[in-house]
């Protein structure tokens, strides 16, 4: 764009430049064609990049929703009374959450909103992991308070990602998410 502006300005302001282009019309035609091709390529590249960013935003939202569902399931299993057999094993739930976080990380890392969610889910999952490691020990009120605070931060970070999805899609994904 700078090159095009420079050519136009010099052509309009310096009389000898205009005369030179008049004497070399074939070269002028070639330069014009190359500049038009360059501008066209730039425009197509910008449109393609915007579409790619839009598509990635939806992918990041879906990945985040799946991870969010697993994080909530892991918390529910961890905090449930140990005598309820249908709840599942906290160790395997934490492992599943860690696996999902690692799998989703590439889709979430490039997007600033999704990266914020990623930071919150890492904090939340590390608290869950520490609690699972101390499974035989009663979960203190301080631990519950930290977990609740981290869960609130996680839910807050999830909200802008949910807005990227159609309500029907979000409802279907929430139903399919681990419960």
C-alpha positions as CSV (number, residue, x, y, z in Angstrom):
1,X,0.0,0.0,0.0
2,X,2.9,2.3,0.8
3,X,4.4,1.6,-2.6
4,X,1.2,2.4,-4.4
5,X,0.8,5.6,-2.5
6,X,4.4,6.6,-3.3
7,X,4.0,5.9,-7.0
8,X,0.8,8.0,-7.1
9,X,2.2,10.9,-5.1
10,X,5.4,11.1,-7.2
11,X,3.5,10.8,-10.4
12,X,1.2,13.7,-9.4
13,X,3.9,15.9,-7.9
14,X,7.0,15.4,-10.0
15,X,6.5,16.2,-13.7
16,X,9.5,14.2,-14.9
17,X,8.2,11.0,-13.3
18,X,4.9,11.3,-15.2
19,X,6.8,11.8,-18.4
20,X,9.0,8.8,-17.7
21,X,6.0,6.5,-17.2
22,X,4.6,7.9,-20.5
23,X,7.7,6.9,-22.3
24,X,7.7,3.4,-20.7
25,X,4.1,2.4,-21.0
26,X,4.7,-1.3,-21.2
27,X,6.6,-1.2,-17.9
28,X,3.9,1.0,-16.4
29,X,1.3,-1.6,-17.5
30,X,3.3,-4.4,-16.0
31,X,3.8,-2.6,-12.7
32,X,0.1,-1.7,-12.5
33,X,-0.8,-5.4,-13.1
34,X,1.6,-6.6,-10.4
35,X,0.3,-4.0,-7.9
36,X,-3.3,-5.0,-8.6
37,X,-2.4,-8.6,-8.2
38,X,-0.7,-7.8,-4.9
39,X,-3.7,-5.9,-3.5
40,X,-6.0,-8.7,-4.6
41,X,-3.9,-11.3,-2.8
42,X,-3.8,-9.1,0.3
43,X,-7.6,-8.8,0.4
44,X,-8.2,-12.5,-0.2
45,X,-5.7,-13.3,2.6
46,X,-7.4,-10.9,5.0
47,X,-10.9,-12.4,4.3
48,X,-9.5,-15.9,4.7
49,X,-7.8,-15.0,8.0
50,X,-10.9,-13.5,9.4
51,X,-12.9,-16.6,8.5
52,X,-10.3,-18.8,10.1
53,X,-10.3,-16.8,13.3
54,X,-14.2,-17.0,13.4
55,X,-14.1,-20.8,12.9
56,X,-11.4,-21.2,15.6
57,X,-13.5,-19.2,18.1
58,X,-16.3,-21.7,17.8
59,X,-13.9,-24.6,18.1
60,X,-12.4,-23.0,21.2
61,X,-15.8,-22.5,22.7
62,X,-16.8,-26.2,22.1
63,X,-13.5,-27.4,23.5
64,X,-13.9,-25.2,26.5
65,X,-17.4,-26.4,27.2
66,X,-16.3,-30.0,27.1
67,X,-13.5,-29.3,29.5
68,X,-15.8,-27.2,31.7
69,X,-18.3,-30.1,31.9
70,X,-15.5,-32.5,33.0
71,X,-14.2,-30.1,35.6
72,X,-17.7,-29.8,37.2
73,X,-18.1,-33.6,37.1
74,X,-14.7,-34.0,38.8
75,X,-15.6,-31.6,41.5
76,X,-19.0,-33.3,42.1
77,X,-17.3,-36.7,42.4
78,X,-14.6,-35.4,44.7
79,X,-17.0,-33.7,47.1
80,X,-19.6,-36.5,47.1
81,X,-19.8,-38.8,50.1
82,X,-17.5,-41.7,49.5
83,X,-20.3,-44.3,50.2
84,X,-22.2,-43.3,47.0
85,X,-21.0,-45.9,44.4
86,X,-22.6,-44.2,41.4
87,X,-20.4,-41.1,41.7
88,X,-17.3,-42.6,40.3
89,X,-13.6,-42.6,41.2
90,X,-12.0,-39.2,41.9
91,X,-8.6,-40.4,40.7
92,X,-9.9,-41.4,37.3
93,X,-12.0,-38.2,37.0
94,X,-8.9,-36.0,37.7
95,X,-7.0,-38.0,35.1
96,X,-9.8,-37.5,32.6
97,X,-9.8,-33.8,33.3
98,X,-6.0,-33.5,32.9
99,X,-6.3,-35.4,29.6
100,X,-9.0,-33.1,28.3
101,X,-7.1,-30.0,29.3
102,X,-4.0,-31.3,27.5
103,X,-6.1,-32.2,24.4
104,X,-7.9,-28.9,24.3
105,X,-4.9,-26.7,25.0
106,X,-3.8,-26.1,21.3
107,X,-7.4,-25.0,20.4
108,X,-7.6,-22.7,23.4
109,X,-4.1,-21.2,23.5
110,X,-4.2,-18.8,20.5
111,X,-7.5,-17.1,21.5
112,X,-7.1,-14.6,24.4
113,X,-10.6,-15.3,25.9
114,X,-10.1,-19.0,25.7
115,X,-6.6,-18.6,27.1
116,X,-8.1,-16.9,30.2
117,X,-10.5,-19.8,30.5
118,X,-7.5,-22.2,30.2
119,X,-5.7,-20.4,33.1
120,X,-8.8,-20.7,35.3
121,X,-9.3,-24.3,34.5
122,X,-5.7,-25.1,35.3
123,X,-6.1,-23.4,38.7
124,X,-9.3,-25.2,39.4
125,X,-7.9,-28.6,38.3
126,X,-4.8,-28.2,40.4
127,X,-7.0,-27.6,43.4
128,X,-8.9,-30.7,42.6
129,X,-5.8,-32.7,42.1
130,X,-4.4,-31.6,45.5
131,X,-7.6,-32.7,47.2
132,X,-7.6,-36.0,45.4
133,X,-4.0,-36.6,46.6
134,X,-5.3,-36.0,50.2
135,X,-8.4,-38.1,49.7
136,X,-8.2,-39.8,53.1
137,X,-8.1,-36.4,54.8
138,X,-11.3,-34.5,55.4
139,X,-11.7,-31.5,53.0
140,X,-11.4,-28.4,55.1
141,X,-13.7,-25.4,54.8
142,X,-10.7,-23.3,53.6
143,X,-10.2,-25.9,50.8
144,X,-13.9,-25.7,49.9
145,X,-13.8,-21.9,49.9
146,X,-10.7,-21.9,47.6
147,X,-12.4,-24.4,45.3
148,X,-15.7,-22.4,45.3
149,X,-13.7,-19.2,44.4
150,X,-11.9,-21.0,41.6
151,X,-15.1,-22.4,40.3
152,X,-16.7,-19.0,40.3
153,X,-13.7,-17.6,38.3
154,X,-13.9,-20.6,35.9
155,X,-17.7,-20.0,35.3
156,X,-17.0,-16.3,34.7
157,X,-14.3,-17.2,32.2
158,X,-16.6,-19.6,30.5
159,X,-19.5,-17.1,29.9
160,X,-17.9,-15.2,26.9
161,X,-17.1,-18.5,25.3
162,X,-20.6,-19.7,25.6
163,X,-21.9,-16.6,23.9
164,X,-20.0,-17.7,20.7
165,X,-22.3,-20.7,20.3
166,X,-25.9,-20.8,19.2
167,X,-28.2,-21.5,22.2
168,X,-29.3,-24.8,20.6
169,X,-25.7,-25.9,20.1
170,X,-24.7,-25.0,23.6
171,X,-27.7,-26.9,25.1
172,X,-26.8,-30.0,23.0
173,X,-23.2,-29.8,24.1
174,X,-24.1,-29.3,27.7
175,X,-26.4,-32.4,27.5
176,X,-23.6,-34.4,26.0
177,X,-21.0,-33.2,28.4
178,X,-20.0,-35.5,31.3
179,X,-22.4,-35.1,34.2
